[in-house]
Amino acid sequence: MPGGGQDLARTRTPFLSAELPRKRNKMTGNQSWYVYVVECADGTLYTGISTDVARRFKEHNAGRGARYTAARRPVTLRASWHFQDRRAAMLAETSLKRRSRESKKRLLKAAGDFRDGVWDLRRD
């Protein structure tokens, strides 16, 4: 792997579906982390990390999530990505937050993925 970086294992979680990601990996007992993007009522995007996306989504809509989203309810879950540990999720979150709004929109539309420390737009 270039630069000796660790492989950041992740899987793409589909846009808001009936079954949202669960908190623990049942096979290993390890805690999984997720980066998620919600769209606020005013059209702005909010990015965060959590071990339980369903719980965090409910908190945002109840006004208890983040100060930013509390004033912009209701929010809609647009996407979430799974990561094996908190460090990998935080790196992905920071990278995503640095992108422009248009770049984030393209990433959501193209079902982008986080690979080797870079957000990658899949070209199907």
CORFEN-V614494 format. One record per pair of residues at least 4 apart in sequence whose C-alpha atoms are under 8 Angstrom apart, sorted by the first residue. I is the first residue (numbers start at 1). J is the second residue. Records with the same first field share a line. If there is no record, write none. Layout:
BEGIN
I=J, J
END
This chain:
BEGIN
1=5, 6, 7
5=116
6=116
7=116
8=83, 84, 88, 115, 116, 117
9=83, 84
10=81, 82, 83, 84, 114
11=81, 82, 83
12=80, 81, 82, 113
13=21, 79, 80, 81, 82
14=79, 80
15=77, 78, 79, 80
16=20, 77, 78, 79
20=53, 54
21=52, 53, 54
22=51, 52, 53, 54
23=31, 32, 33, 51, 52
24=29, 30, 31, 32, 51
25=29, 30, 31, 32
26=30
31=51, 84, 85
32=51, 82, 83, 84, 85, 86
33=49, 50, 51, 52, 82, 83, 84, 85, 86, 89
34=49, 50, 51, 52, 53, 80, 81, 82, 83, 89
35=47, 48, 49, 50, 80, 81, 82, 83, 89, 90, 92, 93
36=47, 48, 49, 50, 53, 77, 78, 79, 80, 81
37=45, 46, 47, 48, 77, 78, 79, 80
38=45, 46, 47, 75, 76, 77, 78, 79
39=43, 44, 45, 46, 75, 76, 77, 78
40=44, 45, 46, 69, 72, 73, 74, 75, 76
41=72, 73, 74, 75, 76
42=72
45=101
46=69
47=93, 96, 97
48=93
49=89, 90, 93
50=56
52=56
53=57, 80
54=58
55=59
56=60, 65
57=61, 65, 75, 77
58=62, 65
59=63, 64, 65
60=64, 65, 66, 69, 70, 73, 74, 75
61=65, 69, 70, 73, 74, 75
62=70
63=67, 69, 70, 71, 73
64=70
65=69, 70
66=70
67=71
68=72
69=73, 75
78=108
79=108
81=113
82=89
83=88, 89
84=88, 89
85=89
86=90
87=91
88=92
89=93
90=94
91=95, 117
92=96, 114, 117, 118, 119
93=97
94=98
95=99, 117, 118, 119
96=104, 119
99=103, 104
100=104
101=105
102=106
103=107
104=108
105=109
106=110
107=111, 112, 119, 120, 121
108=112
110=121, 122, 123
111=121, 122
112=119, 120, 121, 122
113=119, 120, 121, 122
114=118, 119, 120
115=119, 120
END
